[in-house]
Amino acid sequence: MSAVDQIRTRLSALEPTEIDIRDDSDKHAGHAGAKDGGHYAVRIVSARFAGLSTMQRHRLVYDAIGDLPGSRIHALSISAKTPDEIRT
């Protein structure tokens, strides 16, 4: 299973209404720290983020993806919004 598929599967626990995962690894070719994992950007929309700070939202994302950072993921950019936030 690809890293993107693993990320998507694990983030399904947050019951997203929207999710977009972009693999930016090609932009970091040759970067020594990226040898064992890729660079990804996640845009996720979930009601589970309501009332949470940015840090708390990111913690939920990291908790959901579990052990992927350090193995399949070297760097992760996160945009975590509620459905109400994207409607305005």
N, C-alpha and C positions, 0 to 999 in steps of 0.2 A: 504494500500500500504506500502511495506517495506521502510525503510529509504534509502536503496540502490536504489530502484526503484524511489523514490522521488528525490534523488540526480541526477540520470541519466536523468530523465525527465526535471528537471530544467536546467541542464547543456546543454541540447540539444539547448538552445538558443544561445550558443556559436558556433554552427555548427561544432562540433568536427568530425574529420576524424577518430579518434581513441579515445576510452575511456575505462578505466578499473577502476573499483571501488572495493576495497577490504575492507571487514569488519574485523577489527582487535580487535573487542571488547572482544573476548575471551581471548586475551593476557593481558587484564586489569581487569579481574574479581576481585572484591573486592575493586577496586579503588574508594574511596568515591566520587570523582568528576564525575565519570562516571555513577552514579546512574540513572540519567535522560536522558542520551544520550550515543551514542556509539562512538567508535574510528574507523575512516575510513581513507583510503589512496586512493587518486584519481590520476590517470595518464591520462592526457587529451592532445590531439594534435589538434590544431586549427590554421588556418591561422589568426584568430582574434588576436593572440598574437604577430604577426609580429611587430617589432619596439618597443615593450613594455619591460620595466624592469621587473624583477621577482616580485617586489612589485605590479606593475600595473597589471600583469597577475593574481596574487593571488586576487587582489581586484575585477577583473572581475569575477573570480570564486565565491568569496563570495557574490558579488552582484547577481549573477545568482541563488545561492542556497537560498538567502533570509533569512527567519526566521528559517531555520533548525538548525543553531548553537544556542545552548542554549535550544533547545527542543529535537530534534532527534539526534543532533551531539554534542558531548563533545569535541572531538579533530579531526582535519582534517590535514592530510599530503597531500601536493599538488605538483605534478610534471606537469608543464604546458609548453609545447613545441610547436613550429611551425612544419609543415610538413618538411621544409627544415632542421631543426635541428635534426630530427630523421633519415634523410637520410645520414647524414655525420658521 
